[in-house]
Amino acid sequence: MKSIAYLQKFLLGLLCFVFFDATGFSQKEVTRVLNLADSLSIPSGNDAIRICDSMLSESKLNNNEQGILYRIKGKAFYFRGDYKNAAVYFDKSVKSLNGLSPEIELGLTLIEQAKLYRKLKMFPTSIATYQEAASIFEKNNDNNNLATVLNEWGVVYEMEEDYPKAIDFYKRSLSLKESSHDTMGIAYSNAFLSNVYMLMDDLNNAEKYAKISLRLFQQLNDPFRIASQSTDMASLYIKKKLYGDAIKLLDYSSGIAIKMNNRDLLSQNYLQLANIYTLISDYKTAYQYYQQYASLKDSLFTESSQKAIADLNIQYQTAEKNKKILEQENRLLQQRWYLVLSIILFGVAALIAFFIYRNRKLRETQLINEAKHQEEILQMESENRLQQDRLRISRDLHDNIGSYLTFINTTINSGNPEMDLLKKTTGESIAELRRTVWLINRPSVTIEEWLIKLHEYHLKIKNVFIRSSLSNPSLALTAVQATNLFRIVQEAVNNAVKYAGAEKIEIIVSQMQQNINVDITDNGKGFDLSNSKNGYGLENMKQRAQEIKGNCIVSSEPGKGTSISICLTVTE
């Protein structure tokens, strides 16, 4: 019936989200849904998380409301045992609430955060967080929440086995709770006092406070607290050897835990019941409870629990069939010897396999290293041959073609316009040849050197303006990259002068980290890209850019000039 009631609350909350999606949340509705989510954080964590996620998707929430939702979501994760996510959302809550006034909501989040630190046995951090929360509530005269802090704070000292200090904190909390008539707080304080007195073996005081606590939780009709306190009281009665009373309380707690699907509490109860039945020599029942405990604690099924179940099983079988147990023990002994022998043989085989495997890996590593070394040698030889070819080609160009061009240039007599033009063309050919030789002769060229050659080439061309912005002038271009980039710029300028009738050509060279951008713009007559038959020059520029893994983008419109952008990424 409880689960149905929680489901009804959850569905009601969802209807609120749908209804207020278009109009926005009223403050009253926000408060109501926050209270609903908080009430579900322990008994139905998944529902609480879904409500929080739905609310957090509403952008109109303020920081205070977001911080409360983060805290509720963190509580839900905490009671599910997901401490990592609990820590994340408690931290988000603190950040959202920090600096807001009043600070009460921040103090409430700090209580939950300190409880998590305590659970993880981070005691100094937990105490510091409780101190921060206590200072907030003292400043705001909030005795109710201050009492809660004192209770939780006392648990830290209890876990550190400083029992007198723990009792002092619990009693201070109890006094504050009684003065404000806070039934829930009074119940908690009595439960804490009962537990610490039990740890001190003061069983009479422990029982007195435990009964008060259980009665108050029953009045509040809080299923989780009733079940938890019943389990704690059962531990007290086990110490007092009142096994019948302990069994009744554990059965009572287990019934509630099953309805709430609280597997953690249920597994604790089964373990306690198994221990009680072992103490009263009812090994069969004890064995059954140990099996139920083990099925709930698969991930924590340790060697000790396995041994405990095996011992109980042996004792039960001994009481019923002594002869069969003796035969079984003999078989088990024989199996153990076989197992030991198998383990030894397996270990020897594994050792041999390990040495074979290691030798094989060493040999493979050696072969890989030798192959890498051979590859490096071949690469070096290839690079040397390539450099020699560069030197030979540049030398041949310089010594042969260069010499012929120089001879022709020196033997041409000026005075005749045609001869003057031929002499000028020959001189330009010699200059171009020298630039080509310079590029071929070097394996790499810095962007700064390349830019100098670009300036030199365009000195004699009117109306060409070059600007540059270099963040790393020493960035190196390969000979192929430098040549192709130079030729693209050269082709673009020639097209602007020859075909576009441009009066102004601007070349902008920019470089950021490994990226080089060259933009050439002119104010020529332009052309229609969609109707234009791309000539050899444009295709040649794009092909050169592709060869160096760059992009060449041409933009033009009739009467609006032409823009050419080259983008190149240089990898060192």
N, C-alpha and C positions, 0 to 999 in steps of 0.2 A: 504493500500500500504506500509505503514511503517513497519507493522508486517511482510509482505512478504520480505521486504528488509533485516530486521534483521534475518529472517529465512535463507535467502540466504547466509548471512555472516556467520551464525552459521554452515551451511552445508559445506561451503568453509573451515572453520576452521577444521572441522572433517576430510575432505579430506586431509588436510595438516598433521594431526596426522597419518593417515593411510600411507601416502606416506613416511613420515620421520621416521616411526617406526623402519624400518630396518637400515636406514643410520644415524639416529640421527638428531637433530634439528640444523640448521644453526642459527647463531646469528640474522640474518635478519628475519628468519621465527619466531623465539622466540619473537622478538620485535613486529612483525606484529600481532601475535596471542594474545599477552598481550594487545595490543591496542584494538583489537577486543573484548576481554573479558571485558575490562574496559568500552567500549562504550555500552555494553549490561547490565552492572551491575544495572542500574536504570530502563530502560524500559523493560528489559527481564531478570530478576534475575536468573530464573531457567536455562536458556541457559548459562549465565555467569558462574554459579556454575558448570555446566557440563563441560564446557571448562577448568575451573581451575582444576577440578578433573582429567581430562584427561592429562593435562600438568604436574600436580604434580606426576603422576604415572611414569613420565620419570625421571629415576635416574640420568641422566647427567646434570640436571639443577643445577646451582650454588645457593649459599645462597641468593644472591641478587634477582635472578629470583623467587625463592621460596617465599621470603618475599613479592614481588610484587603480586604474585598470592594469597597469604593469605589475603593481603589487599583488593584485588578485590573481593574475596569471602566474606570477612567481609562486604564490601559495599553492595553486593547483598542481604545478609541477613538483613542488616540494613534497606534497602528500602522496604523489605518485612515485616518489623515489627518484625522480629525474633532477638531481641536484645541480647538474651543469646548467640546464635551462633555467632552473630556479634562480641561480646566481646571476645569470644574464638579465632577467627581467627585474630582479630586485635592484640591480645597478641602474637600469633604465629608469625605474621609479624614483630612485634617489636623485638622479640628474634632472628629472622633470620637476620634482617638488622642491629642489634646493633653491633657497632664496625667496620662496613664496611665503606670504603671511596670511593667516597664522600658520605656525609650523607643525601643527598637530599631525597632519597627514604624513609629513616627513618622519616624525617620531614613530608613527605606527609602522612605516616601512623599515625603519632601522631595527625595530623589535624583530620583525621577520628575518631580516638580513643577519642579525646577531644569532638568531636561533639556528640558521643554516651554518654559520661558522662554528657554533657549538656542536652541531651534528657531525661536522667534519673534523672535530677535535682541534680547531684553531682557537684555543682558549684565550690567549692574549688579545687577539683581534676581536673575539666575541665580547670580552669585557669592555674593551675600548668603545665598541659600538653601543653596548648597553649604557655606558656612561654618557655618550652623546645623546641618546634617546632620553635618559633620565633628566639631563639638564634642560632639554626642551620642555618636558612636562612640568618640571619644577618652575620654570620661568613663566609658564602659562597657567599655573595653579591647577593643573589637571591631575588630581590625586588618583583618579580611577586608573588612568593609563600608567601613572607612576607606579602604582601597586603592581600592575602587570609586569612592568620592567623588573621590579624587585624580585618577583617570583621567578622570572626567566633567568635573571642574573644569578639567583641562588643555585639554580641547577648547575651552573658552571662550577661553582665551588663544591657542590656535591660530587660532580664527576671528577674533580681534582682531590676528592676525599678530605676536603676541609669541612667536616660536618658541622662544627659549631658555627662557623661563618654562614654556612648555608641555612641553618635554622634561624639565625638572626635575620637574614634577608626575608625568609618565608614569613616569619612572625610580623615583621614590619609591613610586609605586603598585606597580611591578613588583617592587621589593625586598620589599614587604610580602606580595604574592601568592606569591612564591617561598618565603618563610619559612613560609607556611601551606600550601604545596603545592596552591594553588588553580589547577587547570588552566584553568578558564574565565577567571579573572582574569588569568592569565599571557598567555593568548591575546589578550585585549582590550588589555592593555598593549603587547604587541608590535605589534598592529595600529595602535594610536595612534602609537607611535614611528615605524613605517614611513611613515605618512601625513605626519607633520610633517617627517621627513627628505626626503620627496619634494617637499614644498613649498619646502624650502631647497635643492632641486636636488642633494642628497647622495644620488644614486641607488644607490650601492653599499650604504650603511647601510639605505636604504629597502628594498631587495630582501632583505637579510639578515633584518630583522625581519618582513617580509611573509611570507616562507617559513615562519618559525617559527610565526607566527600561524595560517596556513592549515593547517599540519600538525596543530596542536593542536585546531582546530575540527573537522578530519576525525576525529581520535581521539574527540572528544566526540559525533560524529555529529549535529551541529547544522545542519540544512539551511539555515536562514536565514543563519546566520553564515558558513557555507561559501560560499554564493552571493555574499554581500555582500563578503567578503574577496577572492574570485576577481575580482569586478568592480574592486576597488581595485588588485589586482595588475596587472590588464590596463592600467589607467591608467599604472602605473609602466613597463610594457614599451612602451607607446606612446611615452613620453618617451625610452626607450632605443632606440626605432626597431626593436624586436624585434616586428614586426607579426604574424608567424605565432604566436608564443607568446601575444600579446594576444588574437588571434582564438580560439585554443583555450580560453583561460580564460573569455572572454565566452560562447562556446558552452556551456561547462560550466555557468556561472552561469545562463544563460538556460534550460537544461533543468530546473534545480532551481526557478527562478522560475515556470516554466509549471506544474510539478506543484503548487506552493504557491499558484498563482493570485496571485502578487505582481506586479501590473501596473506598479507604480511602478519596481521594480528592472528589470523586463523592458524597459520603455521606455528606461531609462538605457542598458541593454546595446545595444539596437537603435541608439540614437543614437551610441554609441561605435563600433559596427561600421560604421555609415554613414561616420563620419569616417575610420576606418582604410582602408576601400575607396576613399574619395576620395583619400587620400594615396598609395595604390598605383595610382591611375588606373583602377580597375575601377568606372567610373561606373554601369554597369548594376546591379551588386550593391549599390552604395552607394545608388542610387535606390530599390531595392526595400526596403532597411532603413529609409530615411527614410520611405517610405510606411507601413511597419509601425509605426514610431515615432509618426507623425502620427495613425494610427488609434487608438493608445492614449492620445494626448494631445490629444484634440479640444478640450478646454477650455483648453489651453495652446498651441493651434496659432497661433503668432504669425506676424507678417509675415516675420520673419527665416527661420523654418523653411520657409515657403512659397517664399521666394526661393531657399533652399538646394536644395529639391527641384526647382524650375524650372531652376536652373543645371545640376544634375546631369543632368536630362532633356535639356537642350540639348546638353550635352557628349556624352552618349551618342548622340544623334541625329546630331550633327556627325561623329562617328567613323564612322557607318554610311552616312548619306545627306546629304552636304554640299549637294547641289543643292536637295533638298526643304527643308532648313533655311533656305536663303537665301530661297526663295519664302515660307516660313512667316514669316520675319522681316519681309519686305515687307508681308505681309498684317497682321501684328501692328502694324507701324508705322502702316499705314492705319487699322486699328481704333483705335489709340491716338488718332489725330487725330479720328476720329469720336467717340471717347469724350470727348476734351477739349471738342469742340464741343458735344456733348450735355450735358456738365456745365455749360458756360457758359450754354446756353439754359435748362437746368433751374434754374440759380441765379437767372437773371433772372426766370423765371416764378415761382419761389418767393418772390423779393423782392416782386414785384407782388402775389402772393397774400397775402403777409404784411401789406402796407400796406392792402389791401382788408379783410382780416380784422381788423386793428387798428382801422381806422376804423369797421367795423361794430360791434365790441365797445365802442368808445367811445360810439357812438350808442346801443347797447343799454343801456349803463351809465347814460348821460344820461337815457334814457327811464325806466329803473327808478327812478333817483333822483327824477325829476319825479313819477312815480306814487306813490312813498313819501311825498314831500312833500305831494302832494295828499291822500293818505290821512290823513296826520297832521293836515292842516287840517280835513278832514271830521270826523275823530274829535274834534278840539278843539271844533268847532262843535256836534257832537252832545252832547258833555259839557256845553258851556255851555247848550244848550237843556234838557238834563236837569236841570241845576242850577236854571235859571230855573223849570222846571216844579215842582221841589221847593219852591222859595221861594213860588211862587204858591199851590200846594196848602196849604202850611203856613200861609201868610198867610190864605187863605180859611177854613181850619179855625179859626185863632185869632180872626179878626175876626168871622166869621159865627156858626159853631156855638158857639165859645167865648163870644162875647158873649151869645148866647141862653141858654146854660147858666148863665152868671154872673147874668144878669137873673133867671132862674127861681129860682136859689139865694137871691138877696137878697130876693125878694118873698115867699118861703115863710115863713109865721109858725110858729114852734115852739110847742110846748105840746100839740099833737095828735100821738099816736104815729105815725099814718100820715104826717103832715106831717114829723115828725122823720126817719122812714125815707126819705121822698122827698128831704128836704134832704141827708141823708147820702149817698144814692145819687147825687144830682146833684153833690155835692162830689167824690165818687170819680170820676165821669165827667169832671169838669173836670181832675182830676189825671192821669187816663189820657190825656185829649186832649193835655195839655201834654207828656206823655212821648212821645206819637206825633209831635207837632209837632217836638219836640226831635230825634227820630231822623230824621224826613223832612228836616228843615232842614239836616242835615249830611251831606256825602258819605261821611264815615268817622267812626268812634268808637273810641277806645282801649279795650282790654279793662278798664283800670282805671276809666274813666268809666262803662262799661257795668255794672261791678260795683257802683259807687256807686248807680246808678239801681235796681239789683236790691235793694240794701239798703233804699233809700227806700221801694220798693213794699211790701216785706214787713215794715216796721216795725210796722204795725197788725195783722198776722196773728199770732195767738198760736202758740206751739210751733213756729215756723219758725226753724231755726238755719242760718246761712250761714257757711261757712269757705272760705278761698281760699289758693292757693299759686301765685304768679305769678313766673316767671323773667324775663319781659320785659313789665312793665306797659304799655309804650308800644306794644305790638303793636296794629295798627289793624284793626278790623272794618269792612266796608262797611255802609251803612245797611240793606241787605236782610239781611245776616248778623246784625247786631245786633238788628233787629226780630224776625226769625224765631226766633233763639235765646231772646230775652226771652219771646216768646209761648209757646214750648214749655215753658219753666220755669213760666210763669204757669198754663198749662193743667194741668201736672202737679200743682202745688200745689193748684189749685182742685179737681181730681179727688180728691186725698187728703183734703181737708177735707170736700168735699160728699158723696162716695160711700163712701169707705173708713173714715170715722170715725177718722182717724188722730189720735193724741195727740202725736206727735212727727214732724216732717218735717225732714230734714237735706239741705241743698244744699251740695255740695262742688264748687268751681270750681278746676281745676288747669290749668296751662299749662307746656308744655316746648317750647322753640324755637317752631315754627310750629303746634303741635298744641294745641287747646283741648278739655278734657274737662269736662263738667258731669254730675254724678251726683246724682239726687234719690231719696232713700229715705224710706219711711214705715213706721210700725208698725201700719198699718190692717188691715182684715180680709182684704185681698187678693182674688184671684179666679183661676179656672182658665182659663189662656190657651187650652187646647185646646178647651174647651167654650164659652168666652165669645164672644159676638158683639161683635167690636170695634166700639165706638161711634164716633161722629163724632170725639170728642176724641182717641182714640188714633190713628186714621187721619190726623187733621189734624196731629198732632205729627210723625208719620213723613213726611207730605207736605212739611211745612215744612223738615224736616231734609234731604230730597232736593233741595229747591229751592236750598239753599246747599251742596250737594255734601257733606253730612255723613251720619252714621249715627245712628239712634235705635233703641235696643234696650230692649224692655220685658220685665222678668222679674217673675213673681208666682206665688204659691201661696196657696190658701185658708188663712187663719189665720196667714200668715207675712209679710204686708205686700207692698209693691210697690217695685221698683227700676227706675229709668229712667236710661239712660246715653246721653248725646249726645257724639259725637266729631266734631270739625270741624278741618280743616287750612286755615290761613290763608296765602295766598300774597301776598307784598308786590308 
